[in-house]
Amino acid sequence: MFDFPETLVIGRSISKWIDRVVDWVVVNWDPFFSAINIGVLRILVPFQEFLQWLPWWFVIIMVGLLAWRMVSVKFGIVAAGLLLVVSFLGLLDLAMITLAIVLTAALLCVVIGLPVGIAAAKSNRVDSIMRPVLDSMQTMPSFVYLIPAVMLFGLGKTPAVMATMIYALPPIIRLTNLGIRQVDPSVVEAGRASGTTSWQLLRKIQIPLAMPTILAGLNQTIMMALAMVVIASMIGARGLGIEVLNGINRLEVGRGFLGGISIVFLAVILDRISQGFASRKSQTRSISG
């Protein structure tokens, strides 16, 4: 009387139907997913090998100089010091693997997110379709993204990059949409009155004026990608996340703590540098305006 009738429960039937659909997709779309796998690895592997090939002192100096140029002299010294600490912990090599995964996922987010965000800004129908999709993506538990990635790509770096990319995609779509919609209508009308085409209006007026907002979206995308690193290590991402995962599995609290604090250091550096880049773009726009 108090329990839901067993005969009306259809969850298991739906689960089996989804399994059959996934099996069909894996078998029949194998060339497509193999092409994606090859494309991702051609971006990720050379980038990772290059970062790992660089001398440790060169990485620290270059990051310090970049932080100085984008933020301030003080933060340049802080960023170099944080990477030096990571080096003393023996985790700089793993940090470079993590950085390669994060930046590769962020690059894919830009390639996919910018066109989708522009389409949503140009069409209210596309915006109304994308809004619930993005809401679902941002509220879904991060572990859920590992399921389709593993089923479609197996274990390794490609599923880790794809799961990270999907998890980190919503911010850049949302803020690209928002930035273009917030461009001053009078400026847009002036551009149209001067005879610009839709493509010229987008490329020369709307995107440049929306760039600070778009870069803020990129900043959030990078941070979400970095947050996914620990979880993606469960399916073969390696990097700093594997240190945290091994620390949990083996009850080595110190190992997990050092891996986690190194991720925090990397997050602080990426966050401040990307914010500084967005701020510089905003100041440039204000001066030119």
C-alpha angles and dihedrals in degrees: 000000000000098000126077110256112266092217091063096052109109100168095106092049091051090048092053091047091053090049091053092049092050092048090051092049093048092051100041100036096044094117090053094051091043089056090051090049092052092046094051093047092049088058100037104041099052090043092050093045090050093051091047091047093057115097113256093239092051091053091051093047094047093048090048092051092046091050089048093052096043100038120004144301090261094055091044088061091044093050092049090048093051092051090047089056090050088052092052088051089056093240103108092102091053089045089058090052089051091048091051092051093046095047093044090052090046090051091053089048090055093047092051102027100051096057092043091048091048091049090050090050092050097045127044089200092057089046092053090050095047097045098073090039091055091043089055092047092052096047098043114103111258093234089065090068090063093064100067091035092057094042094050101036106019121221124329142064098315096061089045091054093044094049090047092048094051092046093050098041104089100070096057092046093049096045094043088054092045095045095052093045091052095056109120107268091216090060091049091049091049089053092050091047090055089059102255119158121237091259092049090047091052096043100041104031117014102041095043092050092045094046097101090054092045090051090050086056090050089052091054091046091054091048092050090047090053091048089056094054096087092050093044089055087073090071100043108287094127112184122108091327091069090059091056092045093049090047090055095044095047096036089240098150095180094052092049092046093052091048091048095048090049089055088051091052091050091047092052092051095047093044096051095042094049091045090049091051091051091048092052090051090050092050091048090052091049092050093046090047 
